[in-house]
């Protein structure tokens, strides 16, 4: 969870996501447009953190979603990227 809370600041044009944690939500913005595409809401319990729900931007002019299953896959991939990254 500490890596998710740390988020990700794009360092170049090839990095497409700006991700930050605020309060209990992980905000996932497209770095080129600044549009918030996903929010993953978390809750802290006595057993640790867990995700409560995911919000996806449905504004057609901001995000061309291919559907809920594809959104879930993309969020899962982004979360995995944050966990795998080894930035100082």
HTML snippet that shows the backbone in 3Dmol.js (N, CA, C, O; Angstrom):
<script src="https://3Dmol.org/build/3Dmol-min.js"></script>
<div id="view" style="width:600px;height:400px;position:relative"></div>
<script>
const pdb = `
ATOM      1  N   UNK A   1       0.837  -1.199   0.000  1.00  0.00           N
ATOM      2  CA  UNK A   1       0.000   0.000   0.000  1.00  0.00           C
ATOM      3  C   UNK A   1       0.870   1.247   0.000  1.00  0.00           C
ATOM      4  O   UNK A   1       0.468   2.278  -0.539  1.00  0.00           O
ATOM      5  N   UNK A   2       2.048   1.171   0.592  1.00  0.00           N
ATOM      6  CA  UNK A   2       2.913   2.355   0.624  1.00  0.00           C
ATOM      7  C   UNK A   2       3.308   2.797  -0.782  1.00  0.00           C
ATOM      8  O   UNK A   2       3.455   3.994  -1.032  1.00  0.00           O
ATOM      9  N   UNK A   3       3.481   1.857  -1.694  1.00  0.00           N
ATOM     10  CA  UNK A   3       3.812   2.223  -3.080  1.00  0.00           C
ATOM     11  C   UNK A   3       2.611   2.856  -3.782  1.00  0.00           C
ATOM     12  O   UNK A   3       2.780   3.755  -4.606  1.00  0.00           O
ATOM     13  N   UNK A   4       1.409   2.397  -3.467  1.00  0.00           N
ATOM     14  CA  UNK A   4       0.216   3.018  -4.052  1.00  0.00           C
ATOM     15  C   UNK A   4       0.064   4.441  -3.526  1.00  0.00           C
ATOM     16  O   UNK A   4      -0.252   5.360  -4.282  1.00  0.00           O
ATOM     17  N   UNK A   5       0.289   4.618  -2.232  1.00  0.00           N
ATOM     18  CA  UNK A   5       0.166   5.948  -1.634  1.00  0.00           C
ATOM     19  C   UNK A   5       1.199   6.901  -2.224  1.00  0.00           C
ATOM     20  O   UNK A   5       0.922   8.089  -2.387  1.00  0.00           O
ATOM     21  N   UNK A   6       2.374   6.398  -2.543  1.00  0.00           N
ATOM     22  CA  UNK A   6       3.433   7.218  -3.149  1.00  0.00           C
ATOM     23  C   UNK A   6       3.006   7.736  -4.525  1.00  0.00           C
ATOM     24  O   UNK A   6       3.389   8.840  -4.913  1.00  0.00           O
ATOM     25  N   UNK A   7       2.222   6.954  -5.260  1.00  0.00           N
ATOM     26  CA  UNK A   7       1.730   7.383  -6.567  1.00  0.00           C
ATOM     27  C   UNK A   7       2.804   7.364  -7.631  1.00  0.00           C
ATOM     28  O   UNK A   7       3.817   6.676  -7.504  1.00  0.00           O
ATOM     29  N   UNK A   8       2.566   8.135  -8.691  1.00  0.00           N
ATOM     30  CA  UNK A   8       3.500   8.181  -9.814  1.00  0.00           C
ATOM     31  C   UNK A   8       3.386   9.518 -10.528  1.00  0.00           C
ATOM     32  O   UNK A   8       2.310   9.912 -10.979  1.00  0.00           O
ATOM     33  N   UNK A   9       4.512  10.204 -10.620  1.00  0.00           N
ATOM     34  CA  UNK A   9       4.592  11.471 -11.356  1.00  0.00           C
ATOM     35  C   UNK A   9       5.301  11.172 -12.676  1.00  0.00           C
ATOM     36  O   UNK A   9       6.413  10.643 -12.667  1.00  0.00           O
ATOM     37  N   UNK A  10       4.680  11.500 -13.804  1.00  0.00           N
ATOM     38  CA  UNK A  10       5.334  11.218 -15.090  1.00  0.00           C
ATOM     39  C   UNK A  10       6.640  12.003 -15.224  1.00  0.00           C
ATOM     40  O   UNK A  10       6.710  13.187 -14.896  1.00  0.00           O
ATOM     41  N   UNK A  11       7.668  11.314 -15.714  1.00  0.00           N
ATOM     42  CA  UNK A  11       8.969  11.959 -15.902  1.00  0.00           C
ATOM     43  C   UNK A  11       9.246  12.290 -17.364  1.00  0.00           C
ATOM     44  O   UNK A  11      10.264  12.906 -17.679  1.00  0.00           O
ATOM     45  N   UNK A  12       8.362  11.890 -18.242  1.00  0.00           N
ATOM     46  CA  UNK A  12       8.552  12.154 -19.661  1.00  0.00           C
ATOM     47  C   UNK A  12       7.249  11.948 -20.417  1.00  0.00           C
ATOM     48  O   UNK A  12       6.247  11.521 -19.843  1.00  0.00           O
ATOM     49  N   UNK A  13       7.272  12.253 -21.698  1.00  0.00           N
ATOM     50  CA  UNK A  13       6.074  12.149 -22.529  1.00  0.00           C
ATOM     51  C   UNK A  13       5.607  10.704 -22.713  1.00  0.00           C
ATOM     52  O   UNK A  13       4.443  10.467 -23.036  1.00  0.00           O
ATOM     53  N   UNK A  14       6.494   9.752 -22.512  1.00  0.00           N
ATOM     54  CA  UNK A  14       6.114   8.350 -22.678  1.00  0.00           C
ATOM     55  C   UNK A  14       5.291   7.821 -21.511  1.00  0.00           C
ATOM     56  O   UNK A  14       4.607   6.806 -21.642  1.00  0.00           O
ATOM     57  N   UNK A  15       5.353   8.499 -20.375  1.00  0.00           N
ATOM     58  CA  UNK A  15       4.586   8.075 -19.215  1.00  0.00           C
ATOM     59  C   UNK A  15       3.229   8.758 -19.256  1.00  0.00           C
ATOM     60  O   UNK A  15       3.139   9.983 -19.170  1.00  0.00           O
ATOM     61  N   UNK A  16       2.178   7.964 -19.387  1.00  0.00           N
ATOM     62  CA  UNK A  16       0.849   8.485 -19.699  1.00  0.00           C
ATOM     63  C   UNK A  16      -0.032   8.756 -18.487  1.00  0.00           C
ATOM     64  O   UNK A  16      -1.144   9.262 -18.639  1.00  0.00           O
ATOM     65  N   UNK A  17       0.445   8.428 -17.277  1.00  0.00           N
ATOM     66  CA  UNK A  17      -0.411   8.548 -16.107  1.00  0.00           C
ATOM     67  C   UNK A  17       0.243   9.360 -15.002  1.00  0.00           C
ATOM     68  O   UNK A  17       1.434   9.219 -14.725  1.00  0.00           O
ATOM     69  N   UNK A  18      -0.559  10.212 -14.377  1.00  0.00           N
ATOM     70  CA  UNK A  18      -0.200  10.925 -13.156  1.00  0.00           C
ATOM     71  C   UNK A  18      -1.125  10.375 -12.082  1.00  0.00           C
ATOM     72  O   UNK A  18      -2.345  10.514 -12.176  1.00  0.00           O
ATOM     73  N   UNK A  19      -0.553   9.755 -11.069  1.00  0.00           N
ATOM     74  CA  UNK A  19      -1.354   9.052 -10.069  1.00  0.00           C
ATOM     75  C   UNK A  19      -0.960   9.547  -8.681  1.00  0.00           C
ATOM     76  O   UNK A  19       0.220   9.602  -8.336  1.00  0.00           O
ATOM     77  N   UNK A  20      -1.967   9.904  -7.900  1.00  0.00           N
ATOM     78  CA  UNK A  20      -1.681  10.342  -6.532  1.00  0.00           C
ATOM     79  C   UNK A  20      -2.772   9.853  -5.587  1.00  0.00           C
ATOM     80  O   UNK A  20      -3.908   9.596  -5.985  1.00  0.00           O
ATOM     81  N   UNK A  21      -2.383   9.734  -4.324  1.00  0.00           N
ATOM     82  CA  UNK A  21      -3.281   9.270  -3.281  1.00  0.00           C
ATOM     83  C   UNK A  21      -3.657  10.461  -2.420  1.00  0.00           C
ATOM     84  O   UNK A  21      -2.789  11.204  -1.963  1.00  0.00           O
ATOM     85  N   UNK A  22      -4.963  10.642  -2.198  1.00  0.00           N
ATOM     86  CA  UNK A  22      -5.445  11.729  -1.353  1.00  0.00           C
ATOM     87  C   UNK A  22      -6.602  11.205  -0.514  1.00  0.00           C
ATOM     88  O   UNK A  22      -7.549  10.610  -1.026  1.00  0.00           O
ATOM     89  N   UNK A  23      -6.499  11.441   0.774  1.00  0.00           N
ATOM     90  CA  UNK A  23      -7.502  10.971   1.724  1.00  0.00           C
ATOM     91  C   UNK A  23      -7.533   9.447   1.653  1.00  0.00           C
ATOM     92  O   UNK A  23      -6.586   8.801   2.103  1.00  0.00           O
ATOM     93  N   UNK A  24      -8.567   8.868   1.114  1.00  0.00           N
ATOM     94  CA  UNK A  24      -8.628   7.405   0.980  1.00  0.00           C
ATOM     95  C   UNK A  24      -8.832   6.972  -0.471  1.00  0.00           C
ATOM     96  O   UNK A  24      -9.300   5.863  -0.729  1.00  0.00           O
ATOM     97  N   UNK A  25      -8.482   7.845  -1.417  1.00  0.00           N
ATOM     98  CA  UNK A  25      -8.690   7.511  -2.831  1.00  0.00           C
ATOM     99  C   UNK A  25      -7.405   7.682  -3.630  1.00  0.00           C
ATOM    100  O   UNK A  25      -6.633   8.615  -3.409  1.00  0.00           O
ATOM    101  N   UNK A  26      -7.198   6.760  -4.560  1.00  0.00           N
ATOM    102  CA  UNK A  26      -6.104   6.844  -5.510  1.00  0.00           C
ATOM    103  C   UNK A  26      -6.668   7.442  -6.792  1.00  0.00           C
ATOM    104  O   UNK A  26      -7.553   6.855  -7.415  1.00  0.00           O
ATOM    105  N   UNK A  27      -6.166   8.597  -7.184  1.00  0.00           N
ATOM    106  CA  UNK A  27      -6.645   9.327  -8.362  1.00  0.00           C
ATOM    107  C   UNK A  27      -5.710   9.038  -9.529  1.00  0.00           C
ATOM    108  O   UNK A  27      -4.492   9.172  -9.409  1.00  0.00           O
ATOM    109  N   UNK A  28      -6.289   8.644 -10.655  1.00  0.00           N
ATOM    110  CA  UNK A  28      -5.509   8.293 -11.835  1.00  0.00           C
ATOM    111  C   UNK A  28      -5.883   9.240 -12.973  1.00  0.00           C
ATOM    112  O   UNK A  28      -6.981   9.169 -13.524  1.00  0.00           O
ATOM    113  N   UNK A  29      -4.944  10.128 -13.315  1.00  0.00           N
ATOM    114  CA  UNK A  29      -5.164  11.144 -14.344  1.00  0.00           C
ATOM    115  C   UNK A  29      -4.309  10.833 -15.563  1.00  0.00           C
ATOM    116  O   UNK A  29      -3.192  10.330 -15.443  1.00  0.00           O
ATOM    117  N   UNK A  30      -4.847  11.137 -16.727  1.00  0.00           N
ATOM    118  CA  UNK A  30      -4.039  11.084 -17.944  1.00  0.00           C
ATOM    119  C   UNK A  30      -3.067  12.246 -17.892  1.00  0.00           C
ATOM    120  O   UNK A  30      -3.481  13.390 -17.704  1.00  0.00           O
ATOM    121  N   UNK A  31      -1.793  11.974 -18.053  1.00  0.00           N
ATOM    122  CA  UNK A  31      -0.792  13.028 -17.896  1.00  0.00           C
ATOM    123  C   UNK A  31      -0.865  14.075 -19.014  1.00  0.00           C
ATOM    124  O   UNK A  31      -0.549  15.241 -18.774  1.00  0.00           O
ATOM    125  N   UNK A  32      -1.265  13.696 -20.200  1.00  0.00           N
ATOM    126  CA  UNK A  32      -1.289  14.643 -21.313  1.00  0.00           C
ATOM    127  C   UNK A  32      -2.462  15.610 -21.226  1.00  0.00           C
ATOM    128  O   UNK A  32      -2.332  16.778 -21.592  1.00  0.00           O
ATOM    129  N   UNK A  33      -3.607  15.133 -20.744  1.00  0.00           N
ATOM    130  CA  UNK A  33      -4.809  15.977 -20.715  1.00  0.00           C
ATOM    131  C   UNK A  33      -5.128  16.495 -19.317  1.00  0.00           C
ATOM    132  O   UNK A  33      -5.784  17.526 -19.170  1.00  0.00           O
ATOM    133  N   UNK A  34      -4.669  15.788 -18.300  1.00  0.00           N
ATOM    134  CA  UNK A  34      -5.000  16.139 -16.926  1.00  0.00           C
ATOM    135  C   UNK A  34      -6.344  15.598 -16.469  1.00  0.00           C
ATOM    136  O   UNK A  34      -6.713  15.779 -15.309  1.00  0.00           O
ATOM    137  N   UNK A  35      -7.086  14.937 -17.355  1.00  0.00           N
ATOM    138  CA  UNK A  35      -8.394  14.410 -16.986  1.00  0.00           C
ATOM    139  C   UNK A  35      -8.255  13.264 -15.991  1.00  0.00           C
ATOM    140  O   UNK A  35      -7.414  12.381 -16.158  1.00  0.00           O
ATOM    141  N   UNK A  36      -9.092  13.289 -14.951  1.00  0.00           N
ATOM    142  CA  UNK A  36      -9.151  12.173 -14.014  1.00  0.00           C
ATOM    143  C   UNK A  36      -9.970  11.069 -14.684  1.00  0.00           C
ATOM    144  O   UNK A  36     -11.133  11.273 -15.032  1.00  0.00           O
ATOM    145  N   UNK A  37      -9.358   9.910 -14.860  1.00  0.00           N
ATOM    146  CA  UNK A  37     -10.022   8.798 -15.534  1.00  0.00           C
ATOM    147  C   UNK A  37     -10.577   7.795 -14.527  1.00  0.00           C
ATOM    148  O   UNK A  37     -11.690   7.294 -14.688  1.00  0.00           O
ATOM    149  N   UNK A  38      -9.795   7.508 -13.491  1.00  0.00           N
ATOM    150  CA  UNK A  38     -10.238   6.551 -12.476  1.00  0.00           C
ATOM    151  C   UNK A  38      -9.959   7.078 -11.081  1.00  0.00           C
ATOM    152  O   UNK A  38      -9.014   7.836 -10.863  1.00  0.00           O
ATOM    153  N   UNK A  39     -10.800   6.664 -10.141  1.00  0.00           N
ATOM    154  CA  UNK A  39     -10.552   6.830  -8.708  1.00  0.00           C
ATOM    155  C   UNK A  39     -10.806   5.475  -8.065  1.00  0.00           C
ATOM    156  O   UNK A  39     -11.861   4.868  -8.250  1.00  0.00           O
ATOM    157  N   UNK A  40      -9.827   5.020  -7.312  1.00  0.00           N
ATOM    158  CA  UNK A  40      -9.978   3.780  -6.562  1.00  0.00           C
ATOM    159  C   UNK A  40     -10.112   4.178  -5.098  1.00  0.00           C
ATOM    160  O   UNK A  40      -9.195   4.766  -4.523  1.00  0.00           O
ATOM    161  N   UNK A  41     -11.232   3.863  -4.507  1.00  0.00           N
ATOM    162  CA  UNK A  41     -11.507   4.214  -3.115  1.00  0.00           C
ATOM    163  C   UNK A  41     -11.116   3.050  -2.207  1.00  0.00           C
ATOM    164  O   UNK A  41     -11.490   1.902  -2.445  1.00  0.00           O
ATOM    165  N   UNK A  42     -10.359   3.373  -1.170  1.00  0.00           N
ATOM    166  CA  UNK A  42      -9.866   2.370  -0.234  1.00  0.00           C
ATOM    167  C   UNK A  42     -10.455   2.606   1.152  1.00  0.00           C
ATOM    168  O   UNK A  42     -10.920   3.700   1.473  1.00  0.00           O
ATOM    169  N   UNK A  43     -10.422   1.561   1.956  1.00  0.00           N
ATOM    170  CA  UNK A  43     -10.817   1.650   3.360  1.00  0.00           C
ATOM    171  C   UNK A  43      -9.743   0.940   4.178  1.00  0.00           C
ATOM    172  O   UNK A  43      -9.204  -0.089   3.771  1.00  0.00           O
ATOM    173  N   UNK A  44      -9.452   1.510   5.330  1.00  0.00           N
ATOM    174  CA  UNK A  44      -8.498   0.900   6.252  1.00  0.00           C
ATOM    175  C   UNK A  44      -9.271   0.211   7.361  1.00  0.00           C
ATOM    176  O   UNK A  44     -10.071   0.833   8.059  1.00  0.00           O
ATOM    177  N   UNK A  45      -9.022  -1.081   7.513  1.00  0.00           N
ATOM    178  CA  UNK A  45      -9.681  -1.853   8.561  1.00  0.00           C
ATOM    179  C   UNK A  45      -8.603  -2.405   9.491  1.00  0.00           C
ATOM    180  O   UNK A  45      -7.415  -2.162   9.278  1.00  0.00           O
ATOM    181  N   UNK A  46      -9.002  -3.122  10.488  1.00  0.00           N
ATOM    182  CA  UNK A  46      -8.045  -3.737  11.409  1.00  0.00           C
ATOM    183  C   UNK A  46      -7.178  -4.783  10.705  1.00  0.00           C
ATOM    184  O   UNK A  46      -6.115  -5.151  11.204  1.00  0.00           O
ATOM    185  N   UNK A  47      -7.633  -5.255   9.557  1.00  0.00           N
ATOM    186  CA  UNK A  47      -6.873  -6.250   8.786  1.00  0.00           C
ATOM    187  C   UNK A  47      -6.034  -5.627   7.685  1.00  0.00           C
ATOM    188  O   UNK A  47      -5.313  -6.341   6.988  1.00  0.00           O
ATOM    189  N   UNK A  48      -6.107  -4.320   7.511  1.00  0.00           N
ATOM    190  CA  UNK A  48      -5.324  -3.642   6.485  1.00  0.00           C
ATOM    191  C   UNK A  48      -6.213  -2.899   5.506  1.00  0.00           C
ATOM    192  O   UNK A  48      -7.413  -2.738   5.729  1.00  0.00           O
ATOM    193  N   UNK A  49      -5.606  -2.451   4.421  1.00  0.00           N
ATOM    194  CA  UNK A  49      -6.323  -1.696   3.386  1.00  0.00           C
ATOM    195  C   UNK A  49      -7.036  -2.639   2.424  1.00  0.00           C
ATOM    196  O   UNK A  49      -6.544  -3.730   2.133  1.00  0.00           O
ATOM    197  N   UNK A  50      -8.193  -2.215   1.936  1.00  0.00           N
ATOM    198  CA  UNK A  50      -8.843  -2.930   0.837  1.00  0.00           C
ATOM    199  C   UNK A  50      -9.562  -1.909  -0.035  1.00  0.00           C
ATOM    200  O   UNK A  50      -9.968  -0.846   0.433  1.00  0.00           O
ATOM    201  N   UNK A  51      -9.710  -2.251  -1.309  1.00  0.00           N
ATOM    202  CA  UNK A  51     -10.408  -1.343  -2.222  1.00  0.00           C
ATOM    203  C   UNK A  51     -11.909  -1.541  -2.065  1.00  0.00           C
ATOM    204  O   UNK A  51     -12.406  -2.667  -2.076  1.00  0.00           O
ATOM    205  N   UNK A  52     -12.619  -0.433  -1.918  1.00  0.00           N
ATOM    206  CA  UNK A  52     -14.076  -0.471  -1.751  1.00  0.00           C
ATOM    207  C   UNK A  52     -14.777  -0.430  -3.088  1.00  0.00           C
ATOM    208  O   UNK A  52     -15.667  -1.237  -3.360  1.00  0.00           O
ATOM    209  N   UNK A  53     -14.370   0.524  -3.934  1.00  0.00           N
ATOM    210  CA  UNK A  53     -14.966   0.613  -5.267  1.00  0.00           C
ATOM    211  C   UNK A  53     -14.101   1.473  -6.168  1.00  0.00           C
ATOM    212  O   UNK A  53     -13.213   2.197  -5.717  1.00  0.00           O
ATOM    213  N   UNK A  54     -14.390   1.370  -7.457  1.00  0.00           N
ATOM    214  CA  UNK A  54     -13.659   2.112  -8.482  1.00  0.00           C
ATOM    215  C   UNK A  54     -14.653   2.997  -9.223  1.00  0.00           C
ATOM    216  O   UNK A  54     -15.729   2.545  -9.615  1.00  0.00           O
ATOM    217  N   UNK A  55     -14.285   4.251  -9.410  1.00  0.00           N
ATOM    218  CA  UNK A  55     -15.063   5.164 -10.244  1.00  0.00           C
ATOM    219  C   UNK A  55     -14.337   5.301 -11.579  1.00  0.00           C
ATOM    220  O   UNK A  55     -13.109   5.393 -11.609  1.00  0.00           O
ATOM    221  N   UNK A  56     -15.072   5.315 -12.664  1.00  0.00           N
ATOM    222  CA  UNK A  56     -14.498   5.519 -13.992  1.00  0.00           C
ATOM    223  C   UNK A  56     -15.174   6.722 -14.638  1.00  0.00           C
ATOM    224  O   UNK A  56     -16.392   6.882 -14.563  1.00  0.00           O
ATOM    225  N   UNK A  57     -14.379   7.551 -15.264  1.00  0.00           N
ATOM    226  CA  UNK A  57     -14.875   8.722 -15.971  1.00  0.00           C
ATOM    227  C   UNK A  57     -15.681   8.255 -17.184  1.00  0.00           C
ATOM    228  O   UNK A  57     -15.165   7.502 -18.010  1.00  0.00           O
ATOM    229  N   UNK A  58     -16.902   8.677 -17.301  1.00  0.00           N
ATOM    230  CA  UNK A  58     -17.754   8.279 -18.419  1.00  0.00           C
ATOM    231  C   UNK A  58     -18.023   9.428 -19.391  1.00  0.00           C
ATOM    232  O   UNK A  58     -18.891   9.319 -20.258  1.00  0.00           O
ATOM    233  N   UNK A  59     -17.293  10.514 -19.251  1.00  0.00           N
ATOM    234  CA  UNK A  59     -17.429  11.637 -20.181  1.00  0.00           C
ATOM    235  C   UNK A  59     -16.760  11.246 -21.495  1.00  0.00           C
ATOM    236  O   UNK A  59     -15.542  11.075 -21.545  1.00  0.00           O
ATOM    237  N   UNK A  60     -17.549  11.103 -22.554  1.00  0.00           N
ATOM    238  CA  UNK A  60     -17.034  10.617 -23.842  1.00  0.00           C
ATOM    239  C   UNK A  60     -15.934  11.498 -24.411  1.00  0.00           C
ATOM    240  O   UNK A  60     -15.064  11.005 -25.129  1.00  0.00           O
ATOM    241  N   UNK A  61     -15.953  12.775 -24.109  1.00  0.00           N
ATOM    242  CA  UNK A  61     -14.924  13.680 -24.602  1.00  0.00           C
ATOM    243  C   UNK A  61     -13.619  13.599 -23.829  1.00  0.00           C
ATOM    244  O   UNK A  61     -12.610  14.167 -24.247  1.00  0.00           O
ATOM    245  N   UNK A  62     -13.635  12.892 -22.699  1.00  0.00           N
ATOM    246  CA  UNK A  62     -12.435  12.780 -21.872  1.00  0.00           C
ATOM    247  C   UNK A  62     -11.848  11.375 -21.842  1.00  0.00           C
ATOM    248  O   UNK A  62     -10.641  11.203 -21.670  1.00  0.00           O
ATOM    249  N   UNK A  63     -12.710  10.367 -22.012  1.00  0.00           N
ATOM    250  CA  UNK A  63     -12.244   8.989 -21.932  1.00  0.00           C
ATOM    251  C   UNK A  63     -13.152   8.093 -22.748  1.00  0.00           C
ATOM    252  O   UNK A  63     -14.361   8.047 -22.520  1.00  0.00           O
ATOM    253  N   UNK A  64     -12.576   7.389 -23.689  1.00  0.00           N
ATOM    254  CA  UNK A  64     -13.332   6.462 -24.529  1.00  0.00           C
ATOM    255  C   UNK A  64     -13.291   5.055 -23.953  1.00  0.00           C
ATOM    256  O   UNK A  64     -12.518   4.210 -24.406  1.00  0.00           O
ATOM    257  N   UNK A  65     -14.116   4.812 -22.967  1.00  0.00           N
ATOM    258  CA  UNK A  65     -14.136   3.521 -22.301  1.00  0.00           C
ATOM    259  C   UNK A  65     -14.613   2.420 -23.239  1.00  0.00           C
ATOM    260  O   UNK A  65     -15.534   2.606 -24.035  1.00  0.00           O
ATOM    261  N   UNK A  66     -13.957   1.266 -23.120  1.00  0.00           N
ATOM    262  CA  UNK A  66     -14.383   0.090 -23.876  1.00  0.00           C
ATOM    263  C   UNK A  66     -15.311  -0.781 -23.039  1.00  0.00           C
ATOM    264  O   UNK A  66     -15.695  -1.870 -23.464  1.00  0.00           O
ATOM    265  N   UNK A  67     -15.673  -0.300 -21.843  1.00  0.00           N
ATOM    266  CA  UNK A  67     -16.579  -1.044 -20.978  1.00  0.00           C
ATOM    267  C   UNK A  67     -15.962  -1.335 -19.626  1.00  0.00           C
ATOM    268  O   UNK A  67     -14.759  -1.170 -19.424  1.00  0.00           O
ATOM    269  N   UNK A  68     -16.794  -1.764 -18.714  1.00  0.00           N
ATOM    270  CA  UNK A  68     -16.374  -1.983 -17.327  1.00  0.00           C
ATOM    271  C   UNK A  68     -15.265  -3.026 -17.204  1.00  0.00           C
ATOM    272  O   UNK A  68     -14.342  -2.851 -16.408  1.00  0.00           O
ATOM    273  N   UNK A  69     -15.341  -4.092 -17.969  1.00  0.00           N
ATOM    274  CA  UNK A  69     -14.309  -5.135 -17.878  1.00  0.00           C
ATOM    275  C   UNK A  69     -12.951  -4.601 -18.309  1.00  0.00           C
ATOM    276  O   UNK A  69     -11.936  -4.894 -17.676  1.00  0.00           O
ATOM    277  N   UNK A  70     -12.929  -3.825 -19.373  1.00  0.00           N
ATOM    278  CA  UNK A  70     -11.669  -3.233 -19.836  1.00  0.00           C
ATOM    279  C   UNK A  70     -11.165  -2.187 -18.854  1.00  0.00           C
ATOM    280  O   UNK A  70      -9.959  -2.090 -18.625  1.00  0.00           O
ATOM    281  N   UNK A  71     -12.062  -1.405 -18.273  1.00  0.00           N
ATOM    282  CA  UNK A  71     -11.666  -0.434 -17.250  1.00  0.00           C
ATOM    283  C   UNK A  71     -11.017  -1.141 -16.064  1.00  0.00           C
ATOM    284  O   UNK A  71      -9.975  -0.709 -15.570  1.00  0.00           O
ATOM    285  N   UNK A  72     -11.630  -2.217 -15.617  1.00  0.00           N
ATOM    286  CA  UNK A  72     -11.087  -2.971 -14.487  1.00  0.00           C
ATOM    287  C   UNK A  72      -9.700  -3.506 -14.816  1.00  0.00           C
ATOM    288  O   UNK A  72      -8.799  -3.442 -13.980  1.00  0.00           O
ATOM    289  N   UNK A  73      -9.517  -4.033 -16.026  1.00  0.00           N
ATOM    290  CA  UNK A  73      -8.212  -4.556 -16.434  1.00  0.00           C
ATOM    291  C   UNK A  73      -7.172  -3.447 -16.423  1.00  0.00           C
ATOM    292  O   UNK A  73      -6.052  -3.652 -15.957  1.00  0.00           O
ATOM    293  N   UNK A  74      -7.534  -2.265 -16.936  1.00  0.00           N
ATOM    294  CA  UNK A  74      -6.596  -1.147 -16.983  1.00  0.00           C
ATOM    295  C   UNK A  74      -6.222  -0.681 -15.573  1.00  0.00           C
ATOM    296  O   UNK A  74      -5.048  -0.432 -15.297  1.00  0.00           O
ATOM    297  N   UNK A  75      -7.203  -0.563 -14.687  1.00  0.00           N
ATOM    298  CA  UNK A  75      -6.924  -0.171 -13.305  1.00  0.00           C
ATOM    299  C   UNK A  75      -6.014  -1.209 -12.649  1.00  0.00           C
ATOM    300  O   UNK A  75      -5.058  -0.856 -11.959  1.00  0.00           O
ATOM    301  N   UNK A  76      -6.311  -2.469 -12.864  1.00  0.00           N
ATOM    302  CA  UNK A  76      -5.478  -3.545 -12.305  1.00  0.00           C
ATOM    303  C   UNK A  76      -4.041  -3.433 -12.809  1.00  0.00           C
ATOM    304  O   UNK A  76      -3.101  -3.581 -12.028  1.00  0.00           O
ATOM    305  N   UNK A  77      -3.859  -3.175 -14.101  1.00  0.00           N
ATOM    306  CA  UNK A  77      -2.521  -3.020 -14.680  1.00  0.00           C
ATOM    307  C   UNK A  77      -1.798  -1.807 -14.081  1.00  0.00           C
ATOM    308  O   UNK A  77      -0.603  -1.873 -13.794  1.00  0.00           O
ATOM    309  N   UNK A  78      -2.526  -0.704 -13.893  1.00  0.00           N
ATOM    310  CA  UNK A  78      -1.918   0.495 -13.314  1.00  0.00           C
ATOM    311  C   UNK A  78      -1.510   0.257 -11.860  1.00  0.00           C
ATOM    312  O   UNK A  78      -0.441   0.696 -11.434  1.00  0.00           O
ATOM    313  N   UNK A  79      -2.349  -0.428 -11.108  1.00  0.00           N
ATOM    314  CA  UNK A  79      -2.000  -0.757  -9.726  1.00  0.00           C
ATOM    315  C   UNK A  79      -0.765  -1.654  -9.692  1.00  0.00           C
ATOM    316  O   UNK A  79       0.123  -1.464  -8.861  1.00  0.00           O
ATOM    317  N   UNK A  80      -0.714  -2.616 -10.580  1.00  0.00           N
ATOM    318  CA  UNK A  80       0.453  -3.505 -10.638  1.00  0.00           C
ATOM    319  C   UNK A  80       1.709  -2.725 -10.999  1.00  0.00           C
ATOM    320  O   UNK A  80       2.778  -2.980 -10.445  1.00  0.00           O
ATOM    321  N   UNK A  81       1.588  -1.772 -11.926  1.00  0.00           N
ATOM    322  CA  UNK A  81       2.730  -0.946 -12.304  1.00  0.00           C
ATOM    323  C   UNK A  81       3.260  -0.184 -11.092  1.00  0.00           C
ATOM    324  O   UNK A  81       4.472  -0.094 -10.897  1.00  0.00           O
ATOM    325  N   UNK A  82       2.361   0.363 -10.282  1.00  0.00           N
ATOM    326  CA  UNK A  82       2.785   1.102  -9.091  1.00  0.00           C
ATOM    327  C   UNK A  82       3.487   0.196  -8.091  1.00  0.00           C
ATOM    328  O   UNK A  82       4.472   0.596  -7.470  1.00  0.00           O
ATOM    329  N   UNK A  83       2.992  -1.001  -7.938  1.00  0.00           N
ATOM    330  CA  UNK A  83       3.594  -1.938  -6.994  1.00  0.00           C
ATOM    331  C   UNK A  83       4.975  -2.397  -7.487  1.00  0.00           C
ATOM    332  O   UNK A  83       5.893  -2.580  -6.687  1.00  0.00           O
ATOM    333  N   UNK A  84       5.114  -2.578  -8.792  1.00  0.00           N
ATOM    334  CA  UNK A  84       6.372  -3.086  -9.370  1.00  0.00           C
ATOM    335  C   UNK A  84       7.456  -2.020  -9.493  1.00  0.00           C
ATOM    336  O   UNK A  84       8.642  -2.350  -9.508  1.00  0.00           O
ATOM    337  N   UNK A  85       7.074  -0.765  -9.579  1.00  0.00           N
ATOM    338  CA  UNK A  85       8.044   0.294  -9.830  1.00  0.00           C
ATOM    339  C   UNK A  85       8.999   0.452  -8.643  1.00  0.00           C
ATOM    340  O   UNK A  85       8.599   0.326  -7.485  1.00  0.00           O
ATOM    341  N   UNK A  86      10.245   0.726  -8.950  1.00  0.00           N
ATOM    342  CA  UNK A  86      11.248   0.926  -7.895  1.00  0.00           C
ATOM    343  C   UNK A  86      11.856   2.305  -8.044  1.00  0.00           C
ATOM    344  O   UNK A  86      13.001   2.445  -8.472  1.00  0.00           O
ATOM    345  N   UNK A  87      11.096   3.311  -7.693  1.00  0.00           N
ATOM    346  CA  UNK A  87      11.592   4.692  -7.741  1.00  0.00           C
ATOM    347  C   UNK A  87      11.979   5.127  -6.336  1.00  0.00           C
ATOM    348  O   UNK A  87      11.377   4.697  -5.352  1.00  0.00           O
ATOM    349  N   UNK A  88      12.990   5.985  -6.254  1.00  0.00           N
ATOM    350  CA  UNK A  88      13.387   6.506  -4.932  1.00  0.00           C
ATOM    351  C   UNK A  88      12.321   7.372  -4.320  1.00  0.00           C
ATOM    352  O   UNK A  88      12.500   7.884  -3.215  1.00  0.00           O
TER     353      UNK A  88
END
`;
const viewer = $3Dmol.createViewer("view");
viewer.addModel(pdb, "pdb");
viewer.setStyle({}, {cartoon: {color: "spectrum"}});
viewer.zoomTo();
viewer.render();
</script>
